[in-house]
Amino acid sequence: MQRKLSLKASLLFIFLIPFMSMAGGDTPKTDKKSEIKAYIQHHLQDSYDFSLFSYTTEDGSHKYVGAPLPVILWDNGLVVFASSKFHHGETVAEVDGNFYKLYHNKIYKTDALGTINYDDHQHPTNLKPLDLSITKGVVMILITALLMFFLFRGLARSYAQNKGIATGTGRFFEPIVLYIRDDIAIPNIGQKKHMRYMPFLLTVFFFVWFLNIFGLTPLGVNVTGNIAVTTALAIMTFLITNFTGTKDYWKHIFDPLGDSMPWYGKVPLYIILIPIEVLGVFIKPFSLLIRLYANMQAGHIVLMSLIGLMFIFKSWLGSPLSFGLAFAISLIEILVALLQAYIFTMLSALYFGFASEEHDHHDEAHAH
C-alpha cells in the first residue's frame, strides 16, 4: 500500500514541479490567478536559461533550479556571456562596460540602472543588439537533431550489415519509415518522383514528432508552439514546392483554364482566377505553420491551466478533478503530437505532388 502511495506521490510531483513556486505563501486568490497566468505565458515563450523548476523561500525570494545558456550578441563586435548574469530578468548584465537588460524576453542595451525608454506607443526605443543566443528551444532542436542522426544512422547500418533487415530500435522505426513512403509519399507524389522528396518528408515527420513529445515531458519545452519554428518549416515546404514545380504546375497557376475556351473568353475570368491561384501559393504554407503552431500552443495552454486550477481550488474535490483532467489531456496530447507530425508531412507531400505533376494526357489526346 505504501509503495502505491509513493508512486502516486511521485507522479503528482512530476506534474506539479513547474508550479512549486506558487505553492508558498497565503497570497490572495486574484494574485494567485495572475501568477498562474504569468507562469503559463512564461512557459509558452522561449528563454535564455534551462529551468527545471523554481520555488519560493520563506522570505519571499524565488530560487531557480536549472542551467544557464550562452548569450551571444553582436554589438559592434561579438559579445558572449552566461545568461545567469540576467538572473531571470531581475538584474542588468554588465559586459566590458556595456549594460544589457532582459525585458519581455528580449535583450536591450541599457545603462547601469537598466533604464528602458519608450515611444508614444509604449514600445521600447533602446537599441537591440543582433541576438544569436542559444536558447532552450535551440538546445532542444539540437538534441532532437542529434537523436535523429544516431537513430537513423543505426537503422541504416543495420540494413547494411543484415542484408536489408533492421535490428534493435530500427525495428520500431522501420514500419513508420515504410508507412511514410508507401501511404504518404507514393499516393500523393507518385511512384516516379517520390524518392526525391523522401529525405525531407522523413526528416520533418520525425523532427516535429520528437519535438512534440519532448514538449510533454517534465522539461516542457514548447518548441513547436513557437511560431518562428513552424514558420521556418513551412518556408522550407514552400521553397521545395516552388523550386521543384514543373511546367504544368506553373501553367495551372497562370493559365488555369488551359485550352478549354478561346483566349478572349478567358481574359475576364483570369482577372479573378490568376490572383486567387497566386494567393493560394502563399496560403498553403501559411496554413501549415498556423495549424501546427495553434494546436501545440493551445494544448500547452489547456494543460497548464488545468494544473493551475489545483492551486486556485485548494480543495479535496476541485484539485483531484483538475489533476484527472490534466492527466487525460496529457494522454490526448500524446496522440496530438503524432497527429500533427502526420498532418504536416501529409500536406507537404500533397503540395509536392501538385508541384511535380505532369499532364501527359494532353499530348495523348492530340495524338488520337
C-alpha positions in Angstrom: 0.0 0.0 0.0 2.8 2.4 0.9 4.6 1.6 -2.4 1.4 2.5 -4.4 1.0 5.8 -2.4 4.7 6.7 -3.0 4.2 6.0 -6.8 1.2 8.2 -6.9 3.0 10.9 -5.0 6.0 10.7 -7.4 3.7 11.1 -10.4 1.9 14.0 -8.8 5.3 15.6 -8.0 6.4 15.4 -11.7 3.2 17.2 -12.8 3.5 19.9 -10.2 7.2 20.6 -10.4 6.7 23.7 -12.6 4.1 25.2 -10.2 6.1 24.7 -7.0 7.0 28.3 -7.0 3.3 29.1 -6.5 2.7 26.9 -3.5 4.2 29.1 -0.8 2.5 32.0 1.0 -1.0 33.0 1.6 -1.5 35.4 -1.3 -5.0 36.5 -2.3 -6.8 34.4 -4.9 -6.6 37.2 -7.5 -2.8 37.3 -7.1 -2.7 33.6 -7.5 -4.6 33.7 -10.7 -2.3 36.4 -12.1 0.7 34.4 -11.0 -0.6 31.3 -12.8 -1.4 33.3 -15.9 2.1 34.9 -15.9 3.7 31.4 -15.5 1.8 30.0 -18.4 2.9 32.9 -20.6 6.5 32.3 -19.5 6.2 28.6 -20.2 4.9 29.3 -23.8 7.9 31.6 -24.5 11.5 30.7 -25.3 14.0 31.6 -22.6 17.7 32.1 -22.2 18.1 29.5 -19.5 17.1 25.9 -19.0 15.0 26.0 -15.8 13.8 22.7 -14.3 11.7 24.2 -11.5 11.6 27.0 -9.1 10.4 27.6 -5.5 9.7 30.4 -3.1 11.6 30.7 0.1 10.2 31.8 3.4 11.4 35.4 2.9 9.6 35.6 -0.5 12.5 35.3 -2.8 12.4 33.0 -5.8 15.0 30.2 -6.2 15.6 28.6 -9.7 17.0 25.2 -10.4 18.4 24.7 -13.8 21.3 25.6 -16.1 22.3 28.9 -17.7 22.7 29.1 -21.5 25.2 31.1 -23.5 24.0 34.6 -24.6 25.6 35.5 -28.0 25.2 39.1 -29.2 26.6 41.2 -32.0 27.1 44.7 -30.6 29.9 46.3 -32.6 31.7 43.0 -32.1 30.9 39.6 -30.6 29.6 39.6 -27.0 29.3 36.3 -25.2 28.3 35.7 -21.6 26.2 33.3 -19.5 22.5 34.0 -19.1 22.9 33.7 -15.3 24.0 37.4 -15.4 20.4 38.3 -16.0 19.2 36.3 -13.0 16.0 35.5 -14.9 15.5 39.2 -15.9 15.9 40.6 -12.4 19.3 42.2 -12.9 21.3 44.0 -15.5 24.2 42.2 -17.2 27.5 44.1 -17.5 30.0 43.0 -20.1 33.1 45.0 -20.9 31.5 48.3 -19.8 28.2 47.7 -21.7 24.9 47.0 -20.0 22.2 44.7 -21.2 18.7 44.1 -19.8 16.3 41.2 -20.5 12.9 42.8 -21.0 9.8 40.9 -22.2 12.1 38.1 -23.3 14.2 40.4 -25.5 17.6 41.8 -24.8 18.1 45.6 -24.9 21.1 47.7 -24.5 20.7 50.0 -21.4 22.5 51.7 -18.6 23.7 50.6 -15.2 20.2 51.1 -13.8 18.5 49.1 -16.5 16.5 52.1 -17.9 14.1 51.3 -20.7 12.9 54.2 -22.8 9.5 54.2 -24.6 8.0 55.9 -27.6 4.5 57.4 -27.7 3.0 53.9 -28.2 4.8 52.4 -25.2 7.3 50.5 -27.3 10.9 50.3 -26.1 13.3 52.5 -28.0 16.5 51.1 -26.6 19.0 49.6 -29.1 18.6 45.8 -29.6 21.9 44.0 -30.5 21.7 41.2 -33.0 20.7 38.2 -30.9 22.4 34.9 -31.8 21.9 33.3 -28.4 21.5 29.6 -27.7 18.0 29.5 -26.1 16.3 26.4 -24.6 14.4 26.0 -27.8 17.6 25.8 -29.8 19.0 23.3 -27.3 16.0 21.0 -27.8 16.3 21.4 -31.6 20.0 20.4 -31.4 19.2 17.4 -29.1 16.4 16.3 -31.4 18.8 16.6 -34.4 21.5 14.5 -32.7 18.9 11.9 -31.6 17.6 11.6 -35.2 21.1 11.4 -36.5 22.2 8.5 -34.3 18.8 6.7 -34.5 18.7 6.6 -38.3 22.4 6.2 -38.7 22.0 3.0 -36.6 19.0 2.0 -38.8 21.0 2.4 -42.0 23.9 0.5 -40.5 21.7 -2.4 -39.5 20.3 -2.5 -43.1 23.8 -2.7 -44.5 25.0 -5.3 -42.1 21.9 -7.6 -42.1 21.1 -7.5 -45.8 18.1 -5.2 -45.5 16.8 -6.4 -42.1 16.5 -3.8 -39.3 17.7 -4.7 -35.8 17.4 -3.1 -32.4 15.5 0.2 -32.2 15.3 0.1 -36.0 12.6 -2.5 -35.8 10.3 0.1 -34.3 11.1 2.9 -36.7 11.3 0.8 -39.9 7.4 0.4 -40.2 7.0 4.1 -39.7 9.5 4.9 -42.5 7.8 2.4 -44.8 4.4 3.9 -43.9 5.5 7.4 -44.9 6.9 6.1 -48.2 4.0 3.7 -49.1 1.0 5.6 -47.7 2.0 9.3 -47.8 4.7 9.9 -50.4 3.8 7.4 -53.2 0.0 8.1 -53.2 0.4 11.9 -53.2 3.6 12.3 -55.3 3.7 9.3 -57.5 5.9 6.2 -57.9 8.2 8.0 -60.3 9.2 11.1 -58.3 8.5 10.3 -54.6 12.1 9.4 -53.8 13.4 12.9 -54.4 11.1 14.2 -51.6 11.5 11.3 -49.1 14.5 12.8 -47.2 12.6 16.0 -46.4 9.3 14.1 -45.6 11.1 11.7 -43.2 13.1 14.5 -41.6 10.1 16.8 -41.0 7.9 14.0 -39.7 10.3 12.7 -37.0 11.5 16.2 -36.2 8.0 17.5 -35.4 7.0 14.3 -33.7 10.1 14.2 -31.4 9.8 17.9 -30.5 6.1 17.5 -29.7 6.9 14.6 -27.4 9.7 16.5 -25.7 7.2 19.3 -25.0 5.1 16.9 -23.0 7.9 15.8 -20.7 8.6 17.5 -17.3 11.1 19.6 -19.2 8.1 21.1 -21.0 10.0 23.0 -23.8 7.3 24.3 -26.2 9.4 24.3 -29.4 6.7 23.5 -31.9 4.4 26.1 -30.2 6.9 28.7 -31.3 5.7 30.4 -34.4 9.2 31.1 -35.6 9.9 27.3 -35.7 6.7 26.4 -37.6 7.3 29.3 -40.0 10.8 28.0 -40.8 9.4 24.5 -41.5 6.6 26.0 -43.7 9.1 28.1 -45.6 11.1 25.0 -46.4 8.0 23.3 -47.7 7.2 26.4 -49.7 10.6 26.6 -51.3 10.8 22.9 -52.2 7.3 23.0 -53.7 8.0 26.0 -55.9 11.6 25.3 -56.9 10.7 21.7 -58.0 7.5 22.7 -59.7 7.1 21.5 -63.2 5.9 23.5 -66.3 2.4 22.1 -65.8 2.4 23.3 -62.2 3.1 26.9 -63.2 0.9 26.7 -66.2 -2.0 25.7 -63.9 -1.4 28.8 -61.8 -1.1 31.3 -64.6 -3.3 29.5 -67.2 -5.8 27.6 -65.1 -8.4 27.2 -67.9 -5.9 25.8 -70.4 -7.3 25.3 -73.9 -10.9 24.9 -72.8 -12.1 28.2 -74.4 -10.8 30.9 -76.7 -8.4 33.5 -75.2 -10.9 36.4 -75.5 -13.3 34.4 -73.3 -10.7 33.7 -70.7 -9.5 37.2 -70.1 -12.4 38.3 -67.8 -12.1 35.1 -65.8 -8.4 35.4 -65.5 -8.7 38.7 -63.8 -10.2 36.8 -60.9 -8.7 33.3 -61.2 -5.0 34.2 -61.5 -4.8 36.3 -58.3 -6.6 33.5 -56.5 -4.1 30.9 -57.7 -1.1 33.1 -56.9 -2.6 33.8 -53.4 -3.1 30.0 -52.9 0.7 29.5 -53.4 1.3 31.5 -50.2 -1.8 30.4 -48.3 -0.7 26.7 -48.4 2.5 27.2 -46.3 0.7 29.7 -44.1 -2.0 27.1 -43.2 0.8 24.6 -42.4 2.6 26.9 -39.9 -0.7 28.1 -38.3 -2.1 24.6 -37.9 1.0 23.2 -36.1 1.6 26.4 -34.0 -2.0 26.8 -32.9 -2.6 23.2 -32.0 0.5 22.8 -29.9 0.1 26.2 -28.3 -3.5 25.5 -27.4 -2.6 22.1 -26.0 0.0 23.6 -23.6 -2.3 26.4 -22.5 -5.1 24.0 -21.6 -2.8 21.5 -19.8 -1.0 24.2 -17.8 -4.3 25.9 -17.0 -5.8 22.7 -15.6 -2.8 22.1 -13.4 -3.0 25.8 -12.2 -6.6 25.3 -11.2 -5.4 23.0 -8.4 -3.7 25.9 -6.7 -6.9 28.0 -7.1 -9.4 25.4 -5.8 -7.3 24.1 -2.9 -10.0 21.6 -2.1 -10.3 17.8 -2.0 -12.9 18.0 -4.7 -11.6 20.6 -7.2 -7.9 19.6 -7.1 -8.2 15.9 -7.8 -10.7 16.8 -10.6 -8.2 19.2 -12.1 -5.4 16.7 -11.9 -7.6 14.0 -13.5 -8.5 16.3 -16.4 -4.8 17.3 -16.8 -3.8 13.7 -16.9 -6.5 12.9 -19.5 -5.4 15.9 -21.6 -1.8 14.7 -21.4 -2.8 11.4 -22.9 -4.7 13.1 -25.7 -1.7 15.4 -26.3 0.5 12.3 -26.9 -1.9 11.4 -29.8 -2.0 15.0 -31.0 1.8 15.1 -31.1 1.9 12.2 -33.6 -1.2 13.5 -35.4 0.3 17.0 -36.1 3.5 15.4 -37.4 1.4 13.2 -39.7 -0.7 16.2 -40.9 2.3 18.4 -41.6 4.0 15.6 -43.6 0.8 14.6 -45.4 0.1 18.2 -46.6 3.7 18.7 -47.6 3.6 15.6 -49.7 0.3 16.8 -51.2 1.8 20.1 -52.2 4.9 18.3 -53.6 2.5 16.1 -55.6 0.8 19.2 -57.1 4.2 20.7 -58.0 5.6 17.6 -59.6 2.5 16.6 -61.6 2.9 16.3 -65.3 -0.1 16.2 -67.7 0.9 13.8 -70.4 -2.7 13.1 -71.2 -2.9 16.3 -73.3 -0.4 15.0 -75.8 -2.1 11.7 -75.9 -5.5 13.3 -76.6 -4.0 15.3 -79.5 -2.4 12.2 -80.9 -5.7 10.4 -81.0 
